[in-house]
Amino acid sequence: MKNIFKLIISIIIPQVVGGLGALVTISSVQSWYQTINKPFFTPPSWVFGPAWTTLYLLIGIALFLIWKSNHPMKKTALWLFGFQMFLNGIWSPAFFGLESPILGLLVIVPLWIMIVICIKVFFPINKIASYLMVPYLLWVSFATALNAGIWYLN
């Protein structure tokens, strides 16, 4: 497959995962989420869309850099990436869809672990791909604290 098609597919995959999550999130943000107690560090709702869109672009580029490599660990790295994307994709249904901060935590903690693993596995394959995952890790770290705070306060 030509690299341009790999790049396009790599960028689309995370955006689709995020878009599906947004479909679940939208209804709860306007109802249930407005009624729960949130930590003092909760950003305004409008921040999440641009933040996630940017992060999905960065991790899509990271995916592309791994996919186009010839490294012997490429297949493992792609499977790990796929698993963390799966966890990313089920967080919104767990937290927002089921209106369950505890289920959200049960998904986001393994997601955080998988992102760390991806960063480590990506590094010998493509350092830039590894570095592109760091903002995602930082945001998911923040999201984990936010999720835990919401669980604690409710």
N, C-alpha and C positions, 0 to 999 in steps of 0.2 A: 504494500500500500504506500502510495506517495506520502511524503511528509506533510504536505499541505492538508491532505485529508485527515491524517492523524492529528494534526493541530486542531482542525475544526471539530473533530469528534471529541478530542480531549477537553476542549473548552465547553462544548455543549453538555457533556455528561454532568459535571457539577452544577451547571446552570439548571438543568432539568431536575436534578435532585432537589435543589433549592426551590425551584418553582413549585414542585409537588408539595414540599413542606409549607410553602407560603399559602397554598390553597387551604391547608388544614388550619394554619395560623390565623388567617384573616378573620374568620368568624369568631374565634375565641378572643382575639385582641379587642374586638368591639364589645364583647360581653363579659365573659368570665374573668379575663385578665384585668379588666378595669375594676373589678370588685375585690380582688385579693390584695393583701398587704405585700408591699415590695420594699426591698432594702433602699436606704438613702442614696445608694450609688446607681440606681436604676436609670439608664439613659432614656431620653424621650423615644417613643416608638418609631419615629421617622428615621432614627439612626440605623436601625437594624437592616433595612433594605439595602441602602448603599454599602454598608459594611460587608454584608454577606455577598452581594454582587461582586464587589472587589475581591474578596477572599476566594470566591469560586473561580474567578478569572485567574488568580495567581496559582491556585492548586491545579487548575486545568492546564496551565503552562507547565507546571511541575510534572503532571501526568504525561504530557507530550514529551518532555525531555527524557523521561524514563522509558517510555514506549519506543522512542526512536533509537535508543541505545542498543548496543550489541553485548552488553555486560551479561555474564552468566547468572547474575542475581535478578535480572530483569523480570522474569516470570514471577518470582516470589514477590518482588516489589509491587508488581501490578495486582496480584492477589491481595496483598496487604492494603493497597490503595482502595481496591474495590470493597474490602470489608469495612474500612473506616468510612467510605462513602455510604455504605448500607446503614451503619450506625448513625451517621449524620442524617440520613433520610428518615429514620424511624424516630428520631428525637422529637420532631414537631408533633407527630401523631400521639406519641407518649405523653408529652408535656401539655400541649394545647388541645389535641383531639380528645384525649381522655381526661383532660383537665387534672393532671396528676403530677405535681412536682416531684414526688418520690419516684415515679416511673421515669420521669425525665432524668433524675440523678442516676438511676440504674442504667440508663443508656449513655449519658454524657461522660461518666467516669471511664467506662471502657473506650469510648470515642477518644478521649484525651490520651489514654494509654496507647491506642492504635496510632494516633498522630505522632506521638513520640517515637514509636517503633518505625513508622514510615520515614521520619526524619533521619533516624539512624541508618536504616537500610538504604535510603536514597543517597546518602552522603558518598559512599565509595563509587556509586554508579554515576551520579552527576551532582556535584556540589551545589550548583545553582538551584536544581530541583529541591534539594534539601533545604536550602535557605528560603525558597519560596513558600515552604510549608510553615516557617516560623511565625509569620503574622497570624496564620490560621490557629496555630497552637496558642498563641497569646490571647486571641479572641475567644477561643473555646475555654481557656483558663478563666477568663473574665466571665463567660457565660456559665461556667460551672459554679463559680462563686455566687453569681446572681441566682441560678437555679437553687443552690443550697440555701441561700438567704430567703428565697420565696418559700421553700419547703419549711424552714425553721419558723418563719413568721406566720405561717398558716396551719 
